[in-house]
Amino acid sequence: MQTLHSLDPLRRAVAALRQSPGGPKTVALVPTMGALHEGHLTLVREARKQADHVVVSIFVNPLQFGANEDLDKYPRQLERDCALLEAEGVDLVWAPTVEAMYPQGFATNISVTGVSDGLCGASRPGHFDGVATVVCKLFHQVLPDVALFGEKDWQQLAVIRRMARDLDFIRPRAERIVGVPTVREADGLAMSSRNRYLSHDERAAAAALPREMKAAIERLREGGDVLTTLEALEVALIDAGFASIDYATLADAESLQPLSQLTGAPARLLVAARIGGTRLIDNMPVA
C-alpha cells in the first residue's frame, strides 16, 4: 500500500492502478478525515466490491470547521489509520497536507444551496461549502469511478450528490456516489469519531438517541401527528440527559425539505443533539 502526500505522485499512482495487468481497472474512493473506526472500514469493504482498486483519502479539512469547533483537537493518527487500511487491502492512501490541498492564493469556494440550507447547514454556517469544496477537489484529484460515503451524514451525502449532478461530474457520476448504511454500536449509537469525546455517563445516556428515534418512527408510521411526535422526541432526549436539540426533523429524503406528513415518498428522520460538549447527529429512514 502506498501513502502519498502530494498531487503529482498521486496522479501517477492512480494512473498506474488503472493500467494494472489484465486491462483497464476501476477505482473507488473513500473520503475520510481519519481517526478510522468500523464504520469507515465498512465503507472500504464495500468499495472493494464496487471496484478493482481502492483509494482512501485522509484529510482533516479546515474549511468545514467553524471558529468554535474542534479542528485543533480532532484526532490525527495517520500511522494507525494506515495500518488498518493496509489490513483491509487498500491500494493507496491519499493524505495531503493542508498546503497541498489549499496552496497559497487558493480562492475558490463550492456552494450547494437548497439541500445545504437547513439542518446542520443552519447551525454550522459555511460547513457544507467546505465539504463541497474539498470533495470536489478529491474527485478531480483521484477521478474515481465510484465514491462511497456513510449514510450517517445524510445531508452531506445529499449535498455531494447534488453537486455532482449540477456540475455534470463524470468521475464519479452522481449515480455512482454510493451511500452505505450507518454502522452502529451494540446499543444502536451510530459510530462516529466524536463518540470518543463522551464521558462514561454521557456515552451511556447517548444510547437514548437511536432508541427514541426508533420510537418516534414507529409513531409516525402508525399515523401519529408529525409535530407532536417530534416535540415528544425532543422532550425524551432532554429527559435522557441531552443538553439541547439542534433539530429533530422529518424531511424528504432527497430534497431535505421538511415534511408535515408522510406522503409515500422516501423520508428520513434527522436529529442533531448535544450531550456534554459533544454534538451527535443521526438519521433513519421513515418511509
N, C-alpha and C positions, 0 to 999 in steps of 0.2 A: 504494500500500500504506500502510495506517495502522499506526502503532506507538503503543500505548496503555499507560498505567501505573496507571490507577485504574479501579475496578469499574463505576461508573455509565456512563462513556463506553463501556466495553467492551460492556455490555449493550445500549446504544443502537446501537452499531455492528453487533453481531451481528443484532439485530432488523432493521436496515436491509438487511443481506445477505440475510436470509430473504425480505424483501419486494421483492427486485430485480424489474425488469420481466419479464413472462412467466410469472408465477405463483409460488407458494411454492417456495423453493430449499432445498437441503440443505446442511449444514455439516459439514466434517470437522475434527477437532482432532488435531494432532501435538504432544504434550507433549515438551519438551526442557529441558535445563539449559544450552543454548547451546554455545559452542565447536564449532560445527557442522562436520561432515565429510560425506563422500559417503554414509555410512550414513543420516544424518539427511535428506539431500536425496532419497535413495531413498524414504524414508517420505513426504516431501512429494509426490513424483511419483505415488506410489500413491494418496495422498489425493485428488489432483486427478482420478483415475479414479473414485474412490468417491463424490464429492460435487460439488455445484456450486461451493462456495466452501471455501477452506482457511484455517483459523486455526492459527497456530503459537504455542505458549507458550514463553517463555524465562524460566526462574526457577531459580536455584541454591538449592535447598530446604534450609535449615539443619536441618530436623527429621530428615533421613535421613543426616546425617553424625555419626559418633561423635566422642568427645572427642579422639581421637588421629588423626583422619582429615584429609583435605586440603581442608576447607571454605575456608580462607583463601587457599590457593594455586590453587584450582580456577579455570581460565581464564574470564575475563569479557571478552567482546569484542562488545558489542551492535551497534556500528556495522557491523563486518564481517559479523556474522551477518545483520543486516537486509538488507545489500546482496545477500548470497547468496539470501535468501528472496524478495526482490523480483524477482531474475532468474528465479526459478522460478515466478513468477506467484502467490505467496501474497497473499491479500487483506488479512490482518490479523495483526499480531504483538501478542500479549498479554505484556507484560514488566512485571509488577507489582513494586513494591518489597516488601521484607520487611514493612514496616509495613502495606502494603495487603493483603498475604496473611494476615498474622497480627497484627491490630490489638491494641492494649493490652488486656489481660484475656483474650486467647484462651486457652481451657482445654479444648479438645475433642480427643480422640485416636481415630483409627480403627484397630482392631487386628483383623487377619485371622489367626486361628490355623490350625494344620494345615499348609497349604501354605507358611507363612512360618517354620515352626519349625526346620527343618534347613538344610543347605547354607549359603548366605550369611546366613540368619537366625541360625544358631548362632554364627557368628564376628563378626557385626555386630549386637549386641543393639539393638533399637529401630529398626533401619534400615527394615524394612518397615512398621512403624507410621507412620513419617514419609512413606514412599512412598504408602501408602493414604490418609493424611490429605490430602496435597497433591493427589493425583489426584481424590479425592472432591470437593474444593473446585473444582478445574479443571472437572470435569464439571458441577457446579452453576452455575459462572460462565458457561461457554460453551454448555452444553446441546447438545452436538454430536449429530448423527445417527450418526456413526461416529467412532471414535478409533483411531489407529494407533500401534503400538509395535514396536520391533525385537525379534526373537526371541533376540538375543544375551543379553538379560536375561530368560531364560526364567522364572525364579522370580518376578520382578516381574510378568511377564505373567500368570502363574497367580494371583498374589495379587489383581491388579486384576480379573480375570475373576470370581474367587470373590466379591470384594466386590460387584461389580455384580449377581451372581446373588442373593446373600444379602440385599442391601438393595433388591432389586426396582427397579433403575435402569431408567428408560425412555429417557433420552437420556444416554449411549447404552445400549441393551440389551446384555446380556452377549455375545450372539452377534454384535454389531456392534463388538466390541473386537477389532481385526484385528492379528494377528501377521505381521510382514513378515520374510522370511528374512534372516539375517545377511549383511551386506556385508563382503567380505574383501579384504585386500591381495593383491598378486600372489603372495606366498608363503603365503597361507592365513590369516594372522593376522587375527582379527576386528577391524574398525575400532572404535576407541574413542578418546574424548578423552584418556584416560590414557596412550595409547601415546606421546604427546609427552614423557612423563616418562622414557622409556627412553633410556639412552646408546646410542651406536652399537653397541657389543658386545652390550649387553642386547637391543637390537632384533633383531640377527641371531640370537641364541640363542632369542628368543621364538617364532620360527617353528617350533620343535620342538613347541609346544603343539598346534596343529591337526594337525601331521604324526603325532605319537604318538597323538592321539585317533583319527584315522582308522585307524591300525594296530590299535588296541585294538578298534574297532568291527568290523573285519574278523575278528579272532579270535573275538569274541562271536558274530558271525553264522555262523561256522563251527563253533559248538558249544563254544567254549572256556569253561572254568570262570570264573565271574564274578569271584570273589575273587582268583584267581591273575592274571587279566587286569588287574584294577585295580591290584594290587600291582606288576605289571610296568610299567604305565603310570607310576606314581609314580616308580619307580626310573629309568625312561628320562628323565623330566623333570628329576630331580635331576642325572643324568649330563650332561644337555644344558646345565646352568647355572642352573636354577631353585633358589632358596634353600630353599623349603619348599612343601608342598602343603597347602592348607586342606582340600580334599576332592577326591576323584575317585569319583563315584557313578553307578551305573546306577539309574534311577528311572522309575516310571510317569509318563508324560508329563503327565497331568492332576493326579493327587493328589500327585506328587513323593515318594511312598513308595518307599524303597529296594527294589530287586529283587535276589534271589539267583539268578534265572534269567530268561530271556526267556519270556514267556507267550503271545506272539502279539498282545497289546495294544500300542498305541503306547508306546514307551520312549525315553528320552533318556540320553545320557552327558553328565554335567555335571562341570566341573572348575573349581576356583579355585586359582591358584598364584601365588607371589610370586617376582619376579625383581628383584634390587636392592631399591629401595624401593617398587616398583610391584606392585600386586595385579591380576592379569589373570583374567578369567572367560571361559568359553566353554562351549558345549553343541552337541550334534549329535544328530540322530535316529538311533536304532539299529534300531528295528522299527516 
